[in-house]
Amino acid sequence: MYVVIMGCGRVGSALARALVRTGHEVAVIDRDPGAFLRLGKDFPGERVTGVGFDRDVLARAGVERAGAFAAVSNGDNSNIIAARVARETFGVERVVARIYDAKRAAVYERLGIPTIATVPWTTDRFLRAITGDETTATWRDPTGTATVTELVPHEDWYGRTVRELEEAVPVRVAFLVRFGQALLPTSKTVLQADDTVYIAAASDRLGEALAAATTAPPSEDKS
């Protein structure tokens, strides 16, 4: 596949080299010619100096024949403009933009432009490293804001209701697998020992949620 990348910072240069290693053709756009030094002397792809959302610059990079376009500069506005030009003007099928503002990323997702919001994703990764939690997300939305993953709760949660779990832990129980069948729980559904529990949580609170759910629930007030 032929891929055009806008931005030759650390992310853009690393992405370009990774794509080349896996057999793809790559063109990289950056307004600073010195940025191309990050690619290394042996980089076989195209280096195009210019503003990445300029149509003439994109044309020089060969965007008309590109199967994918990635906008990974350090500017949200530049990335989203370039992504829209690549898709709407040149008809590139696969377009993705890096966005620092998670709220803005969600808006562009609704416009049909896949985005990667770096702050929630980075926060999640730091939490996992600090807490030692290496649980793999089953699903994460393209903005990196929400995650669905399997949860193995503390054994004392079994016998408690979904409502109790959701009130104590910042998650929503998305669904259960019970006796091999998927179950959409209500707030009154009681968790059972053989259940496989899948939760939905904000990505930047996932580490906190998993830590809370894997500890014993608060003791019931017997008074």
Residue pairs with C-beta under 8 A, 6 or more apart in sequence:
1 24
1 25
1 67
1 68
2 24
2 25
2 26
2 27
2 62
2 65
2 66
2 67
2 68
3 19
3 24
3 25
3 26
3 27
3 66
3 67
3 68
3 69
3 70
4 26
4 27
4 28
4 29
4 58
4 61
4 62
4 63
4 66
4 68
4 69
4 70
4 86
4 92
5 12
5 15
5 16
5 19
5 26
5 27
5 28
5 29
5 69
5 70
5 72
6 12
6 29
6 30
6 52
6 53
6 69
6 70
6 71
6 72
6 73
6 78
6 79
6 82
7 28
7 29
7 30
7 52
7 71
7 72
7 73
7 74
7 79
7 98
8 16
8 28
8 29
8 30
8 32
8 35
8 36
8 38
8 39
8 47
9 35
9 38
9 72
9 73
9 74
10 38
11 72
11 98
12 28
12 30
12 70
12 72
12 73
13 28
13 35
13 38
13 39
15 70
15 72
16 26
16 28
16 39
16 43
16 45
17 39
17 40
17 43
19 26
20 26
20 43
20 44
20 45
25 45
26 45
26 46
27 45
27 46
27 47
27 48
27 61
27 62
27 66
28 36
28 39
28 45
28 46
28 47
28 48
29 48
29 49
29 50
29 52
29 57
29 58
29 61
30 36
30 47
30 48
30 49
30 52
30 73
31 49
31 50
31 51
31 52
32 49
33 47
33 49
36 43
36 47
39 45
39 47
46 61
46 62
48 57
48 60
48 61
50 56
50 57
50 60
51 57
51 78
52 58
52 71
52 73
52 78
52 82
53 78
53 81
53 82
53 85
55 85
55 89
58 82
58 85
58 86
58 90
63 69
63 86
63 90
63 92
64 90
66 86
66 90
66 92
67 92
67 93
67 94
68 92
68 93
68 94
68 95
68 96
69 82
69 83
69 86
69 87
69 92
69 94
69 95
69 96
70 95
70 96
70 97
70 98
71 78
71 79
71 80
71 82
71 83
71 86
71 95
71 96
71 97
71 98
72 79
72 97
72 98
73 79
73 82
73 98
76 99
76 100
76 101
76 104
79 97
79 98
79 99
80 97
80 99
80 104
80 108
80 113
80 115
82 97
83 95
83 96
83 97
83 108
83 113
84 113
86 92
86 95
87 95
87 113
95 113
95 114
96 113
96 114
96 115
96 116
96 142
97 108
97 113
97 114
97 115
97 116
98 115
98 116
98 118
99 105
99 108
99 115
99 116
99 117
99 118
99 143
100 117
100 118
100 119
101 117
101 119
102 117
102 119
102 120
102 143
102 144
102 145
105 115
105 116
105 117
105 143
105 144
105 145
106 117
106 143
106 145
108 115
109 115
109 141
109 142
109 143
114 142
115 142
115 143
116 142
116 143
116 144
117 143
117 144
117 145
118 144
119 204
120 143
120 144
120 145
120 202
120 203
120 204
121 144
121 203
123 203
123 204
124 144
124 147
124 203
124 204
124 206
124 207
127 133
127 204
127 206
127 207
127 208
128 134
128 135
128 206
128 207
130 207
131 207
131 210
131 211
133 207
133 210
133 211
135 149
135 150
135 210
136 149
137 147
137 148
137 149
137 206
138 148
138 149
138 150
138 198
139 147
139 148
139 149
140 146
140 147
140 148
140 203
141 147
144 203
145 202
145 203
146 200
146 201
146 202
146 203
147 200
147 201
147 202
147 203
147 206
148 174
148 198
148 199
148 200
149 198
149 199
149 201
149 206
150 196
150 197
150 198
150 199
151 171
151 197
151 198
151 199
151 210
151 213
151 214
152 197
152 214
153 165
153 191
153 197
153 213
153 214
154 213
154 214
154 215
154 216
154 217
155 193
156 216
156 217
157 164
157 165
157 191
157 213
157 217
158 191
158 192
158 193
158 195
159 190
159 191
159 192
160 190
160 191
160 217
161 187
161 188
161 189
161 190
161 191
162 173
162 185
162 186
162 187
162 188
162 189
162 190
162 191
163 187
163 188
164 217
165 171
165 173
165 191
165 213
165 217
166 172
166 173
166 187
168 212
168 217
168 218
169 209
169 212
169 213
170 201
170 202
170 205
170 208
170 209
170 212
171 199
171 200
171 201
171 209
171 213
172 199
172 200
172 201
173 185
173 189
173 197
173 198
173 199
173 200
174 198
174 199
174 200
175 182
175 183
175 184
175 185
175 198
176 182
176 183
176 185
176 189
176 191
176 195
176 196
176 197
176 198
177 183
177 195
177 196
177 198
178 192
178 194
178 195
178 196
179 194
183 189
191 197
199 209
199 213
201 209
